[in-house]
Amino acid sequence: MKNYLLISFVLFFSQVNAQFFRKDNGLAHTFSIVARDEKTGEIAVGVQSHWFSVGTSVSWAEAGVGAVATQSFTNKSFGIRGLALLKEGKTAQQALDILLSDDPGKEVRQVGIVDAKGNVANFTGKNCVDFAGDLKGKNYAVQSNMMLTNEVPVAMAKSFEANTRLPLAERVLEALKAAQKVGGDIRGKQSAAILVVKGEATGKPWDENHLVDLRVDDHADPLVEMERLLKTHRAYEHMNNGDLAIENNNMTLAMQEYGAAMKMFPKNLEMQYWTAITLANGGNVQKASVMLQAIYAKEPNWRKMTKRLPKAGLLTVKEKELNLLLKK
C-alpha cells in the first residue's frame, strides 16, 4: 500500500511538472509586492525567495505602463504579456483576467499587477502551497506562497501603508523585511530583487528603465544585502548628480552632491577621488592635494589616473598645480 501511494504521488507530481513546469519558466515560491508611488508616479516590484536569482523570473516592469510579479509555478510569459496588455490600455484586473483565461496551470500560479494609474489586481491559485494568500490596497498588491505563517500579506500591507515618507524602493524594501520578520518563506531565504521605473514614458528608455534595478541572486541574508546595495545606489545617485552639475558648470552644487555621497560612504576611494579632482578644478588645489595624497597611500593606481586626466580634459590645472597634485 505504501509503495502504491508513493508511485501515485510520483506520477501525479510528474504530471504537474509536465504541464506547469518548463525550463523557460521555473519555480518561485516566494513573497512579493507590486506598487505605485502616488506622489511621484513611480512603479515598483519587489520580491524575496528561497530560490536562486528570483529577480530573473518574478519581477517585470516598464515605465509608464506598470509592474507584474509572477510566481509559484512561475509563468514568465505573464511578465511580458501582462505589460503588453497594460500598454494596450487594459487595467491591471483586465490584464490579469486575460492572462489566466487560457492558462491550464492557473491554480498553481500566483500573480500581482499594478498599472500606471495605480489600479491593482492579484490572484492566488487554489493549489498554491500553504501558507498562500494575497492582499490589495491603494496603489499596491502583495502576494505570498509557501510561507512559514499566514501573517505575511498583512505584515507587508501594514508596512507599505505605514512608510509613505520613504522613497518607493525603500518602502518596498521595508515591506519585504516585514514579511521576513513574520516568518517569510518556509524554506528560508536566498535571493531578492527590487525594480523601480518611472510613472510616465518619455520616449527615452535609457532614462526610464530602470530608476532602481537591484538583484541579490544568492546570499545568506538577501534583504540585508539588498539594503546595502540600495544605500550604495543612492550614494552613486549623488555622484551622478555631481557629475551633471559639473557639466552645467555649477561647482557649488557638485560639491554638495559629492559631499552627500561621501557622507554615506566615507571610506569609498572613488567618491573621495572625484571630489578631490572637482576641488582642484575649482581652484582649491591645496585641499585637493591633501585628499589625493591620502588616496594614493591606500591605492597608488589613483596617482596614475591623475596623470591621465588632463589629456581627457577632466583635470584643468596648470603644470605647477598638477605637480602638486602628483607629488610623492
N, C-alpha and C positions, 0 to 999 in steps of 0.2 A: 504493500500500500504506500509506504514511504517513497519507494522508487517511482511508483506511478505518479505520485504528486510532484516529485522533483522533475520528472520528464515533462509533465504537463506545464509546469512553471517555465521550464527552459523553452519549450515550444511556444508558449504564449509570449515570452519576452522576445524571442527571435522574430515572431510576427510583428510585435510592436516596433522593434528596431527596423525591420524591413520596410514598414510602412511610414515611419515617422523620423527615423534617424538616418541621415545620409552624411557622407563626408563633407559636403558643402554646407551642411547645417551645423549640427552638433548639440551637445548638452550644455545647458547653462542654468542650473538650479541656483537661484540667486535672489537678491532683492535689489530693486531699482526705483528711480524716480524720474519722471519727465515733468518739466516745469517751465513757466514763463515768468519773467520779472515784469510786474505791472508798471513799474516806473520807467525802465529802460527799454522794454520790449524784448530783451534778450531771451533766448530759448536754450534750455539745457536738458541733458540726460546724464544721470549718474548711476553707477552700478558697482556692487561688490559681490564676489562669489568665491567658493572653493572650487575654482576651475581655472585652468591656465589661460591667460590672455583673454579675459572675458570681454574686454573692450572691442575685440575684433568681430564679435558676433552679436552682442546685445544692443549696443548704443549706435544710433543713427540720428543725424540732424542736418538741416540745411537752413541757411539764413533766409528770413522772410517766409519760411514755409512751415517748419515745425520740427518735432523730435519724436522718435519712436524707440521704445525698448521692447525687444522681442526675446523671450526667454523660456525656461523649462525645456521641453524638447524643441529647441530653437528652430524657427523657420526664418532664415536670414533674408529671404525674399520679402518678408514683411517690412524690413527696413527700407529698401529701395522702392518697393511698390507702394508702401504707405506714404512715403514722401512724395512720390509722383501723384498719388491721388489727392493729397493736400494741395499740391501745386496746381491741380486742375480746378481747385475751388471747393473740394469736398471738406466738410467739417471733420474733426477728429472721430466722432462717432460714425459718420458715414463711411469714412475710410476703413475703420475697424470692421464694420459690418461687411463691407465688400471683401476684405482680406479673409475673413472667417467663412464667408458664404460658400467657397469652393474648396475648403481645406478639410480633407478627411481626417486629419490629425488634430482638429481644433480642441478636442477635450484634453489634450496633453500640452496645449500651448498656454502661454501667458504673455499678454501684450499690454503696453501702455502707450498712449499717443497724446500729444499736445499740439495744437495748431498755433499759427502766428497770432490769432485773436485771443488765445487763452482758453479755447474750448478743449476739454479733456475727455478721454474715454479709456477704459481699460477692461480687460477680460481675463478670467481665470478658469481654465477648463476643469471640469469636474474630476478628471483623473490626474491632475497635478498632485505631486506628493505633499502630504501634510507636513507641517502646517503651511497652508497656502491660502492667500487672500489678497484683497486689494481695497483701496480707498480712493475717493476723488474729493478734491476741494477746489477752491477758487484758484485757477491757474496752475494746478498741479494734480498729478495722479501717482500713487505709489502702488507697487505690487511686489509680492514675495512668494516663494515656494520653497519647500524642503527646509523650513525654519525650525529651530530648536523649540521655540514657543510661538503662541498665536498672537503675541503682542507687537510684532514688528510693524505692520501697517499703521497702527495707531501711533506708535512711537515716532515713526517717520513723519506722519502728518502733523503731529503736535510740534515737532522740531521745526519743520518748514514754516509753519504758521507763526511760530514764536520769534523767528530770526529775520524779520523783514528789514532790519537795519543793515544786514550784510549784503555784499555783492552776491550775485546769483551763484557763482561757482562755490563760494564759501558756504552759502546757505544750503546748497545741495550736499556738500561735504558733511555739514552738521547733521543733516537728515540721515545720511549713511551711517554716521557714527552713532546716532540714536538707535538705529536698527541693530547695530552690533552690540550695543550696550544691553539690549534686552534678549540677547542670545544669538542673533544672526543665523547664518547657515548652520544646520546641524552637523555638517561635516567639518566645519572650521572656516578658514579664510586663506585666500591665495592671491587673488588679483582684484583690481578695481580700475575704473575709468570715469573721467568727467569730461564732457564735451559741451562747450557753450558757443553759440553762434549769434549773430546779430538778428534783431527782430525784423529788420527790413533789408531786402536785397538792394544793392546799389549797382549791380552790373559789374562789380569788381570782386569776384570770389576770392582773390588773393588777400583781400582786406576783410572779408566777411567770415570765411571759414578757415580758421577757427579762432575765436577770441581766446578760448582756453581749450586745449586738446591734450590731455594728460592721461597716461596709462601706466599702471603698475602691473606688469604681466606675471610676476612670480615673486612673492615676498611673504615673509612670516607674519607681517602685520601691515597689509597693504594700505589701510587708511592712515596710519601714521606716516608711511612713506608718501602717500598722496598729499598729506598736509604739508610735508616738507617741500615737495615739488611745487605745490600751489604757491607757497610763500616765495620760492625761488622765481617762479613765473612772474609774480607781482614785482619782485625786485628788478627783474630784467625789463619789465614794462617801464619802470622809471628810467633805466638806462636807455631804452629806445626813445623815450620822450626827451631825454637829454641830448641824444644824437640829433633828433629833429630840431630841437631848439638851437643847436649849433648851426645846422643848415640854414636856419632863419636868422642867424647872427644875434641870437638872444642869449648871451653868455650868462646873464643872471639866472634865467630860468634853467639853463643847462646845469649850472652848479647846484641849484635847488634839487633838480631831479637826480643828479648823480649822488648828492648828499643823502637823499632819501633812500636810494638803493644801498649805499654803504652802511647806513644806519641799520638796515635789515640784515646785511651780511658783512659785518666789519672786517672779516678775515679773507674776503674774496679778493684776490690779487687783481683780477681782471677789472673789477669795479674801481679799485684804488688806482690802477694804472691809467685808465682813460680819464678819470677825474684829474689826475696829475697833468696829463697832456693838455686837458682843457685849461687848467690853470696857467700852464706855460704859454699857450696860445693867447690867453687873455692878458699876458704881461706879468703874471706873478711867477716868474721863473725861479726865484729863490725857494718859495714854498714848494713848487713842483719838484725841484731838485731834491729837497729833503724827503719828500714822499717817494720819489723814484729810487733813491739810494736804499731805502728800506725794502722796496720791492725787489731790487736787484739782489740784495743779500739773501732773499728767500728763493728767488728763481732768476739766475743770471741771464737766461734767454730773453728776458724783457729788455735788457740793455741792447741786445741785438735788434730787437723790434724797434726801439727808439731810433737807431741809426737808419732804419729803412723808411721811417715816416716822412721825412722831408721830401723825398722823391715822389711820394704819393700825394703830397700836398696836405697831409694830415698833421704835420708839425711845421708851423710857420714862424720859426725863430731865427735870429741871426747866428752866424757860426760861433761867436763867442758864447752866446747863450746855450747853443747846442752842446758845446764842450762842457758847460756847467752841468747840464742835464746828464751827460755821459760820464762824468768824472768817476774815477775809482778811488 
